[in-house]
């Protein structure tokens, strides 16, 4: 974006520049832990919320207005690309996403469309509405699901605990898996470049289920495609954040895809990871989201411990190791953000 942001902490930190404090945003920050989210959700289905630009903008703005975070993230879902490609997607209360037409054969894979960007136009429209409302206050993060994660939903027909069908395909029919993954990757490149053209200030690639994979399978069925996507983004001045559950294991490989930021889960020591990565790669994370259930003095202590550990490190974005759970108290989330902002002097250079 050519517009100058009033608060560009996230962009600076993502590009490993010095900041007076770490920027803070949280995955799933515009979600079910907020009463105001439910006020909207009780009137519309989840997909209606995603597909109606004004409503998507309303939800995106909730944490901006109520929490005072340093970056907004587009309200949408990682599975909108799979739906646009031909997946019959629905969301069931208490069950999650379902595809009534899972992709399990060559014929199913051939039926997946890659010429489907027009079906995602509502996302570009939402970005424009959100940016009008943000009025250059803070950056807007766009995102997409990474191919392996999207594949797993398409093959399983929804969420899965063990990814049995997906792994069977990787092992027994690797050519079929690669055919589907390539299609998803091609759509994802177009989709993210559309978001960039519509005006997002940063991009995050979510590989939510990468932790299901062995090292070699991650390399062949996930990293290979993530690298391809990142290489094809129109990323001038747009930082790219790479997130996966399992990043504490896969970070050394993730950086080979050349993101600007690697988002780290809570299983690793953030400073150790940061110092093991090439110069100029920022890190994001990595508070255990379960800390936010705890008493406020504990929340404060854990955040300060992380800040002390990261003191003096440029290229640090404060976030959770994964998303906010729906029943975390809103007040605790708000308090955590206040703690981050109050302790700015931890990073000040005098």
Buried (B, 14 or more C-beta within 10 A) or exposed (E): BEEEBEBBBBBBBBBBEEBEBBBBBBBBBBBBBBEBBEEBBEEBEBBEBBBBBEBBBBBBBBBBEBBBBBBBBBBBBBBBBBBBBBBEBBBEEEEEBBBEEBBBEEEBBEEBEBEBBEBBBBBBBBBEBBBEBBEBEBBBBBBBBBBBBBBBBBBBBBEBEEBEBBBEBBEEBEEBBBBBBBBBBBBBBBBBBBBBEBBBBBBBBBBBBBBBBEEEBBBBBBBBBBBBBBEBBEBEEBBBBBBBBBBBBBBEBBBEBBBBBBBBBBBBEBBEBBEEBEEEBBBBBBBBBEBBBBEBEEBBBBBBEBBEBBEEBBBBBBBBBBBBBEEBEBEBBBBBBBBBBEBBEBBEEE
